[in-house]
């Protein structure tokens, strides 16, 4: 047993356990000994490695995925009076970035895979639509090719929210390279982590150059450029920017984590498949699909509790918690939050999002989860079932 990090009870299976290796700690300590601790050569190496991994031309490291989304909207000229289509079922950051940009998020429904519904996108289009932000939910590639066709046909921008999807591919093409821009998260629960941090990828040199300036107050030169030639105060500010830089310490961690991504994702997939094998025949439990014709990042393992199970999702949550198992829900739909009730727009029905929300439960999933821990979760789900 492990003491719950929230100090409330003793648990047997945490919802998530961050993976930080011994080598990760060494590279962080090494980076701490450097004189330049931000916006330096380690960040440039991380950007290069990540671009190579995704087969993008450019990588731009930023402070987190929310700042990545915000900068992406900014650089594409999205602002006041514009509308941006986002899925109703996603983390609030996707839509918050739209509000921060001054535009209006339009909440569209999701399909059975909890990714953006193509039909809902088409019904949510207006003359004010200037961009769409599909999310590759839980690590599964959304219908990105069809979404790209819609974006091209209607001449609006496509920003991929890849926060869940490091390593996810369709026909060997990495997510984030289908649209104008792809945004990634390195939060501790993600497939690789820099504690906090994010990355933007793009194939456009002009977009990349402007993003680098915008993340650093709109300044035209990096720290290395300013101090390696001429006078360090001789730079220009071409537009208002932000302090969205990614430091050298987190970049060092990111480089080493990225070296391990294939193994970490393989361990996730193994655990994902184990849950599927053991839970697929439990009455009232719907297990998530796992296609063999695409590379799923297996970021979250989400079951759906049907009436046949005998108890509700919330009741199962409480029963598992009482047995020392942490679970969660991804996510409460955006339309239920006060800010989006006031400032978002809904054109199409969001019935599927609403229905799915009351049934879903995310089970513990992380690279180091053991089969013994999973067996305990599985048996607890089976023993909690009310078949009377």
C-alpha positions, 0 to 999 in steps of 0.5 A, spaced: 500 500 500 501 507 498 499 513 502 495 517 498 498 523 495 492 527 497 492 525 504 485 522 505 486 514 505 491 509 503 491 506 496 493 500 493 492 502 485 493 510 484 490 513 478 497 515 475 504 514 477 509 519 473 515 515 470 521 518 472 527 514 470 534 514 474 537 517 467 532 522 467 534 525 474 541 525 472 540 529 465 536 534 470 541 535 475 546 536 469 542 541 466 542 545 473 549 546 472 549 550 466 550 557 466 544 558 461 537 556 464 532 558 459 531 559 452 538 555 450 541 550 446 538 544 450 531 547 448 533 547 441 536 540 441 529 538 444 525 541 439 529 538 433 528 531 436 521 532 437 520 535 430 524 529 427 520 524 431 513 527 429 516 528 422 515 535 422 519 541 419 519 545 426 518 544 433 517 550 438 517 548 445 513 552 450 511 553 457 505 548 456 499 545 451 495 551 453 500 556 451 501 552 445 494 553 443 493 560 445 500 562 440 497 557 435 490 561 434 494 568 435 499 566 429 493 564 425 490 571 426 484 568 430 481 573 434 475 577 436 468 576 432 471 569 430 468 562 431 472 556 433 469 549 433 472 545 439 469 538 441 464 539 447 468 533 451 475 535 452 479 538 457 477 546 458 484 548 456 482 547 449 476 552 449 479 556 454 485 558 449 479 560 444 476 565 449 483 567 451 484 569 444 478 573 444 474 568 439 468 564 441 468 557 442 463 553 438 461 546 442 460 540 437 458 533 439 463 527 439 462 521 436 462 514 439 470 514 440 469 521 444 472 524 438 469 530 434 463 528 430 464 530 423 456 531 422 456 535 428 462 539 425 458 540 418 452 543 422 456 547 426 459 551 421 457 559 420 460 564 416 464 566 422 468 560 423 475 561 422 478 555 425 477 548 428 481 544 434 480 537 433 482 533 439 485 526 438 482 524 445 485 519 449 490 517 444 486 515 439 486 518 432 480 522 430 477 522 423 483 527 421 483 526 414 475 528 413 476 534 418 482 536 414 478 536 407 472 540 411 477 545 413 480 546 406 473 546 403 471 552 407 478 555 407 479 555 415 485 553 419 486 546 422 489 546 429 490 539 432 490 538 440 495 532 441 495 533 448 493 525 449 497 523 443 504 523 443 506 517 438 499 516 435 499 515 428 495 514 422 498 510 416 504 512 419 503 519 419 504 522 426 498 526 429 499 534 429 502 534 422 495 533 418 493 540 420 497 547 420 499 546 427 499 541 432 500 542 439 502 537 445 502 537 452 508 534 457 504 534 463 506 529 468 500 524 466 502 525 459 505 519 455 512 523 456 513 529 461 517 535 462 513 536 469 510 542 465 511 544 458 508 543 451 511 543 444 508 546 437 509 543 431 508 546 424 511 545 416 511 552 415 517 556 416 513 563 417 509 560 422 515 557 426 519 564 426 513 568 429 511 563 434 518 563 437 518 571 437 511 570 440 513 566 446 518 570 448 515 577 448 515 579 441 523 579 441 526 578 434 532 575 437 533 569 442 538 569 448 544 566 444 543 570 438 543 577 442 549 575 446 553 571 441 554 577 436 553 584 437 550 588 443 545 584 447 540 589 448 540 590 440 533 587 438 526 589 436 519 587 439 515 587 433 508 585 436 506 584 443 508 577 445 508 572 451 513 569 456 511 562 454 518 559 454 520 552 455 527 552 460 533 548 459 531 543 465 525 541 462 528 541 455 533 536 458 528 531 461 524 532 455 529 529 451 531 523 455 523 522 456 522 522 448 528 517 447 523 512 452 517 514 448 516 507 444 517 503 450 513 507 455 507 507 449 508 499 448 507 498 456 501 502 456 498 498 450 500 492 453 496 494 460 490 497 455 490 490 452 490 486 458 484 490 461 480 489 454 482 482 455 479 481 462 473 486 462 470 485 455 465 479 457 463 483 464 455 484 463 454 492 463 461 494 461 463 496 454 471 496 453 474 501 449 476 499 441 483 498 440 484 498 432 490 494 429 491 499 423 493 505 427 498 507 432 494 508 438 497 512 444 493 509 449 493 515 454 487 513 457 483 507 458 475 509 459 470 504 460 462 505 459 457 503 465 451 501 462 444 499 466 445 492 465 451 493 470 446 494 476 450 500 479 451 507 476 458 510 474 458 514 480 456 508 485 462 504 481 467 510 483 465 510 490 466 502 491 473 502 487 475 508 492 473 504 498 477 499 496 483 503 495 483 504 487 483 511 484 479 512 478 477 519 474 472 521 469 475 524 462 471 529 462 465 533 464 462 536 458 464 543 456 457 546 456 456 544 463 461 549 466 459 556 468 464 560 463 462 556 457 455 557 458 456 564 458 461 565 453 461 559 448 456 557 443 452 551 441 449 550 434 448 543 433 445 538 438 450 535 443 446 529 446 452 524 445 457 528 449 451 528 454 449 521 454 457 518 454 459 523 460 454 519 465 457 512 463 464 513 463 470 512 468 477 512 467 481 506 470 488 506 472 493 506 466 501 508 466 507 504 464 509 501 471 502 498 472 503 491 474 498 485 472 497 484 479 494 491 480 490 491 474 487 484 476 485 487 483 482 493 479 478 488 474 476 483 480 473 489 484 469 491 478 466 484 477 465 484 485 462 491 485 457 489 480 449 488 482 446 483 478 440 482 482 
